[in-house]
Amino acid sequence: MNTMKKKEFDNLLQKFQNGDCTPEEIIFLEGIVNETIVTHSELSIFKDEKEMQSEEGRMWNKINDALFNKSKIRNFNKHNRWVQITIAACLLLVVSFSIYLYFPEFFRRNVISDSRGMETQNNANTNQTLTLPDGSKVVLEKNSSIIVSEDFGKVNRTVLLKGKAFFKVVRNEKKPFLVRMGNLVTEVLGTSFKVGADNQNKSIEVAVISGKVSVYATSKNGISKKLNGVVLTPNLKAIYNTENQTIQESIVETPQLLLPNLQKSDFIFDEIQFGDLRDRLKLFYGVDIIFVNKEIEKCLFTGDLGGLDLYKQLDVACTSISAKYEVRGSTIFVNGKSCK
């Protein structure tokens, strides 16, 4: 479907309101309705809620006039097919028009296919570093490939990935960076993260190094379902099951320190309360820790946690008070008895 300008759509809508649409124009409107049902079942794509509401009001006024103007409704009754289409249009033309107005690229089939763009394959035994047109860096692992969309940088910055890669994306708030792997989309403004497919386990994993990353599934036609997704921060990952199309949020295997220039003394504690120790680890790693028994917060810890990763630090601290921890999703839960 070719992109239609706002004025052209207004003229067509006016003809529709007057009952003067040709059969071809009616079929065109019906096509918009049908496509909207399939591809735009949620409204999370709209940029400005106030603009959307204002546009909806204008559209509904026009549609109400078309439906309930007594001088014209007889024309609709003469053509039962037109009545059916009018009712459907009442429900969905607002959505379709808003997409035309704010996101015309959706009607240009902005979702890229495997053949629409320049492909780079890494057949070497070592990683290959690429610089994209916007300056973003990609470290492509062996037996992996990336396709840069032919529309890269026009509306957004879209690439297709097969295999595994590390991305360091140049920030651009006006043009989000999207990595597509099958039905999974990783969307960022500017950050660093890893994306990789595990064909054996039929999954795709996204792990965040810095910044924030939005990970969500798409329908078969490539339109995003952002409600089925998660927002990841550093040291968190998302695992997408390609069979049942579910996304599970978790903590990376080896969380990295987020603060630069930490000293050895920052990991030596002398009778620190577990509540304060939890806050310190949260600051260091950005991971939430919850005490199932609130009394644990008052327990004291003395020891040196330097040179240990987060999980080993928790092992040492929890063992000192006979407590245990477990990872549930993106949160660590600590359970044990009080120290009284």
C-alpha positions as CSV (number, residue, x, y, z in Angstrom):
1,M,0.0,0.0,0.0
2,N,1.5,3.4,-1.0
3,T,1.9,6.1,1.6
4,M,-1.1,8.5,1.6
5,K,-0.7,12.1,2.7
6,K,-2.9,13.6,5.4
7,K,-4.7,15.9,2.9
8,E,-5.5,13.0,0.5
9,F,-6.8,10.9,3.4
10,D,-9.0,13.8,4.5
11,N,-10.5,14.1,1.0
12,L,-11.2,10.4,0.9
13,L,-12.8,10.6,4.4
14,Q,-15.0,13.5,3.2
15,K,-16.2,11.5,0.3
16,F,-16.9,8.6,2.6
17,Q,-18.9,10.9,4.9
18,N,-20.9,12.2,1.9
19,G,-21.6,8.7,0.6
20,D,-19.8,9.4,-2.6
21,C,-17.0,6.8,-2.4
22,T,-16.5,4.6,-5.5
23,P,-16.6,0.8,-5.0
24,E,-12.8,0.8,-5.5
25,E,-12.4,3.4,-2.7
26,I,-14.7,1.4,-0.4
27,I,-12.5,-1.6,-1.0
28,F,-9.5,0.5,-0.2
29,L,-11.0,1.6,3.1
30,E,-11.9,-2.0,3.9
31,G,-8.3,-3.0,3.2
32,I,-7.2,-0.4,5.8
33,V,-9.7,-1.8,8.3
34,N,-8.6,-5.4,7.7
35,E,-4.9,-4.6,7.9
36,T,-5.5,-2.6,11.1
37,I,-7.2,-5.5,12.7
38,V,-4.2,-7.8,11.9
39,T,-1.3,-5.5,12.4
40,H,-2.3,-2.8,14.9
41,S,-4.1,-4.5,17.7
42,E,-2.5,-2.3,20.4
43,L,-1.9,1.4,20.6
44,S,1.5,1.5,22.3
45,I,3.2,2.8,19.1
46,F,1.7,6.3,19.4
47,K,4.1,9.0,20.4
48,D,1.9,11.6,22.0
49,E,-1.3,10.6,23.9
50,K,-2.7,14.2,23.8
51,E,-2.3,14.4,20.1
52,M,-3.8,11.0,19.7
53,Q,-6.9,12.0,21.8
54,S,-7.3,15.2,19.9
55,E,-7.1,13.4,16.6
56,E,-9.6,10.7,17.8
57,G,-12.1,13.5,18.7
58,R,-11.9,15.0,15.3
59,M,-12.2,11.6,13.6
60,W,-15.1,10.5,15.7
61,N,-17.0,13.7,15.0
62,K,-16.7,13.1,11.3
63,I,-17.7,9.4,11.6
64,N,-20.7,10.2,13.8
65,D,-21.9,12.7,11.1
66,A,-21.5,10.0,8.5
67,L,-23.5,7.5,10.5
68,F,-26.2,9.6,12.0
69,N,-26.9,12.4,9.6
70,K,-30.5,11.6,8.6
71,S,-30.2,13.1,5.1
72,K,-27.4,10.6,4.3
73,I,-28.2,7.5,6.2
74,R,-30.7,6.5,3.6
75,N,-27.9,6.2,1.1
76,F,-26.2,3.7,3.4
77,N,-29.3,1.7,3.9
78,K,-29.5,1.2,0.1
79,H,-26.2,-0.5,0.2
80,N,-25.9,-3.1,2.9
81,R,-22.2,-3.6,2.1
82,W,-21.5,0.1,2.7
83,V,-23.3,-0.1,6.1
84,Q,-21.0,-3.0,7.2
85,I,-17.9,-1.2,6.1
86,T,-19.0,2.0,7.8
87,I,-19.5,0.2,11.1
88,A,-16.1,-1.4,10.9
89,A,-14.5,1.9,9.9
90,C,-16.1,3.6,12.9
91,L,-14.1,1.2,15.1
92,L,-10.8,1.3,13.3
93,L,-10.3,4.3,11.0
94,V,-9.1,6.4,14.0
95,V,-6.3,4.0,14.5
96,S,-5.5,3.7,10.8
97,F,-5.5,7.5,10.3
98,S,-3.3,8.1,13.2
99,I,-0.8,5.6,11.9
100,Y,-0.9,7.4,8.5
101,L,-0.4,10.7,10.2
102,Y,2.3,9.9,12.7
103,F,3.8,6.6,11.4
104,P,3.5,6.5,7.6
105,E,6.4,4.1,7.4
106,F,4.2,1.4,8.8
107,F,2.3,1.5,5.5
108,R,5.5,1.4,3.6
109,R,6.2,-2.1,5.1
110,N,9.0,-0.8,7.2
111,V,9.7,-4.3,8.5
112,I,12.7,-5.5,6.5
113,S,13.1,-8.9,5.1
114,D,16.3,-11.0,4.8
115,S,17.0,-9.6,1.3
116,R,16.4,-5.9,2.0
117,G,19.8,-4.5,3.0
118,M,23.5,-5.1,3.0
119,E,24.7,-8.3,4.6
120,T,28.0,-9.0,6.3
121,Q,28.9,-12.6,7.1
122,N,31.7,-13.6,9.5
123,N,33.1,-16.9,8.2
124,A,36.5,-16.4,10.0
125,N,37.5,-18.1,13.2
126,T,37.8,-14.8,15.0
127,N,35.4,-12.1,15.9
128,Q,34.9,-9.3,13.3
129,T,34.3,-5.6,14.2
130,L,32.0,-3.5,12.1
131,T,31.2,0.2,12.1
132,L,27.7,1.0,11.1
133,P,26.7,4.2,9.2
134,D,25.7,5.9,12.4
135,G,29.0,5.1,14.1
136,S,27.7,2.3,16.2
137,K,30.1,-0.7,16.7
138,V,29.2,-4.3,16.2
139,V,31.5,-7.2,17.2
140,L,30.2,-10.1,15.1
141,E,31.1,-13.6,16.3
142,K,32.2,-16.3,13.9
143,N,29.5,-18.0,11.9
144,S,27.2,-15.0,12.4
145,S,25.8,-12.5,10.0
146,I,24.2,-9.1,10.1
147,I,22.0,-7.3,7.6
148,V,21.8,-3.5,7.7
149,S,18.4,-2.3,6.5
150,E,18.4,-0.3,3.3
151,D,16.3,2.3,5.3
152,F,18.9,2.5,8.1
153,G,18.8,5.9,9.7
154,K,15.7,7.3,7.9
155,V,13.1,6.5,10.5
156,N,15.0,4.2,12.8
157,R,18.2,2.1,12.7
158,T,17.3,-1.5,12.0
159,V,19.6,-4.5,11.6
160,L,18.9,-8.2,11.3
161,L,21.2,-10.5,13.2
162,K,21.8,-14.2,12.8
163,G,24.1,-15.8,15.4
164,K,25.7,-13.7,18.1
165,A,27.1,-10.2,18.4
166,F,28.0,-7.4,20.8
167,F,26.6,-3.9,20.1
168,K,27.8,-0.6,21.3
169,V,25.2,1.8,20.0
170,V,25.6,5.6,19.4
171,R,22.8,7.4,21.2
172,N,20.1,9.0,19.1
173,E,16.8,9.7,20.8
174,K,15.1,10.5,17.5
175,K,16.1,7.2,15.8
176,P,15.9,4.1,17.9
177,F,18.3,1.3,17.2
178,L,16.5,-2.1,16.6
179,V,18.1,-5.5,16.4
180,R,15.8,-8.1,14.9
181,M,16.3,-11.9,15.4
182,G,13.2,-13.7,14.1
183,N,10.3,-12.5,16.1
184,L,12.4,-10.9,18.8
185,V,13.2,-7.2,18.7
186,T,15.8,-5.5,20.9
187,E,15.3,-1.7,20.9
188,V,17.7,0.9,22.3
189,L,18.5,4.6,22.0
190,G,22.2,4.2,22.9
191,T,23.8,1.5,25.0
192,S,25.9,-1.6,24.9
193,F,24.5,-5.2,25.0
194,K,25.0,-8.7,23.7
195,V,22.5,-10.6,21.6
196,G,22.8,-14.3,20.7
197,A,20.9,-17.3,19.4
198,D,21.1,-20.7,21.0
199,N,19.8,-23.0,18.3
200,Q,20.2,-26.1,20.5
201,N,18.0,-24.7,23.3
202,K,15.8,-22.9,20.7
203,S,16.3,-19.6,22.5
204,I,17.6,-16.0,22.0
205,E,19.4,-14.2,24.8
206,V,19.9,-10.5,25.3
207,A,22.3,-9.3,28.1
208,V,22.8,-5.7,29.0
209,I,26.2,-4.2,29.6
210,S,25.2,-0.6,30.1
211,G,22.1,1.6,29.7
212,K,18.6,0.3,29.2
213,V,17.3,-2.1,26.6
214,S,13.7,-2.9,25.6
215,V,13.1,-6.5,24.5
216,Y,9.8,-7.6,23.0
217,A,8.2,-10.1,20.7
218,T,6.5,-9.5,17.4
219,S,3.7,-11.1,15.6
220,K,4.4,-13.2,12.4
221,N,3.9,-10.1,10.2
222,G,6.6,-8.2,12.2
223,I,4.5,-5.7,14.0
224,S,5.6,-5.2,17.6
225,K,3.6,-6.4,20.6
226,K,5.5,-4.4,23.2
227,L,3.2,-5.5,26.0
228,N,4.9,-8.9,25.7
229,G,8.3,-7.7,26.7
230,V,10.7,-6.5,29.4
231,V,13.0,-3.5,30.0
232,L,16.5,-4.6,30.9
233,T,19.2,-2.7,32.9
234,P,22.8,-3.6,33.4
235,N,23.6,-7.1,34.6
236,L,20.1,-8.3,33.6
237,K,19.2,-10.5,30.6
238,A,16.2,-11.7,28.7
239,I,15.8,-15.2,27.4
240,Y,13.3,-15.6,24.5
241,N,11.9,-19.1,23.9
242,T,11.4,-19.3,20.1
243,E,8.9,-22.2,20.4
244,N,6.4,-20.8,22.9
245,Q,7.4,-17.2,22.3
246,T,7.8,-16.3,25.9
247,I,10.4,-13.9,27.5
248,Q,12.0,-14.7,30.8
249,E,14.0,-12.0,32.7
250,S,17.0,-13.0,34.7
251,I,20.4,-12.0,36.1
252,V,23.5,-12.6,33.9
253,E,25.8,-15.5,35.0
254,T,28.6,-13.2,36.1
255,P,27.3,-9.7,37.1
256,Q,29.9,-7.0,36.5
257,L,30.7,-4.0,38.8
258,L,28.9,-0.9,37.6
259,L,31.0,1.7,39.5
260,P,34.4,2.6,38.2
261,N,37.5,3.0,40.4
262,L,36.3,1.0,43.3
263,Q,39.0,0.3,45.9
264,K,39.9,-2.9,47.8
265,S,38.7,-1.2,51.0
266,D,35.2,-0.9,49.5
267,F,34.8,-4.6,49.9
268,I,36.0,-4.9,53.5
269,F,33.2,-4.7,56.1
270,D,33.3,-4.4,59.8
271,E,30.0,-5.2,61.6
272,I,27.8,-3.8,58.8
273,Q,24.1,-4.5,59.0
274,F,22.8,-6.8,56.3
275,G,20.4,-4.1,55.2
276,D,23.3,-1.7,54.5
277,L,25.3,-4.5,52.9
278,R,22.3,-5.2,50.5
279,D,22.2,-1.5,49.6
280,R,25.9,-1.5,48.9
281,L,25.7,-4.5,46.6
282,K,22.7,-3.0,44.8
283,L,24.9,0.1,44.2
284,F,27.8,-2.0,43.0
285,Y,25.8,-4.4,40.7
286,G,22.4,-2.9,40.1
287,V,20.6,-6.1,41.2
288,D,17.7,-6.1,43.6
289,I,18.1,-8.2,46.8
290,I,15.1,-8.9,49.0
291,F,15.1,-10.4,52.5
292,V,12.2,-12.7,53.0
293,N,12.6,-12.4,56.7
294,K,12.9,-8.7,57.5
295,E,14.8,-9.4,60.7
296,I,17.8,-10.4,58.6
297,E,18.4,-6.7,57.8
298,K,19.6,-6.2,61.4
299,C,22.1,-9.0,61.3
300,L,25.8,-8.0,61.3
301,F,28.5,-9.0,58.8
302,T,32.2,-8.7,59.2
303,G,34.5,-9.9,56.4
304,D,36.4,-9.3,53.2
305,L,34.5,-9.8,50.0
306,G,37.2,-8.4,47.7
307,G,38.1,-10.4,44.6
308,L,34.8,-12.4,44.6
309,D,31.9,-12.1,42.1
310,L,28.5,-11.2,43.4
311,Y,27.3,-14.8,43.9
312,K,30.4,-15.8,45.9
313,Q,30.0,-12.6,48.0
314,L,26.5,-13.7,48.8
315,D,27.7,-17.2,49.6
316,V,30.1,-15.8,52.2
317,A,27.7,-13.3,53.7
318,C,24.8,-15.7,53.9
319,T,26.9,-18.6,55.3
320,S,27.9,-16.3,58.2
321,I,24.3,-16.1,59.5
322,S,23.2,-19.6,58.2
323,A,21.0,-18.0,55.6
324,K,20.4,-19.0,51.9
325,Y,19.7,-17.1,48.7
326,E,18.1,-18.0,45.4
327,V,17.7,-16.1,42.2
328,R,14.1,-15.7,41.0
329,G,13.9,-13.9,37.7
330,S,15.7,-10.6,38.0
331,T,15.7,-10.5,41.9
332,I,17.8,-12.3,44.5
333,F,15.8,-13.5,47.6
334,V,17.6,-14.2,50.9
335,N,15.9,-16.3,53.5
336,G,17.0,-17.3,57.0
337,K,16.3,-16.9,60.7
338,S,16.7,-13.7,62.7
339,C,20.0,-13.1,64.6
340,K,18.4,-12.4,68.0
